[in-house]
């Protein structure tokens, strides 16, 4: 999509240091996500 192209261009323009920071943020956010299977099991009750 157009948004993806713009986001990619912005990220590339900011440089390698910015990309490394984004990787760290992404990894930190992975740990905070809920497990969808656990949520579905609790909804069945």
Phi, psi and omega in degrees: 000171179296322179299318179298317180297315180296317180295320179295314178300317179299314182296316180296323181293328182288334174104177186295322181298319178295318179297320178298321178295319178298322178298318179296319179296317180299316179296320180295323180288330179303319183290340183265359181283149176278149175279117183299324180296319179294322178294319180294321179295321180288334177288333182287344184285000000 
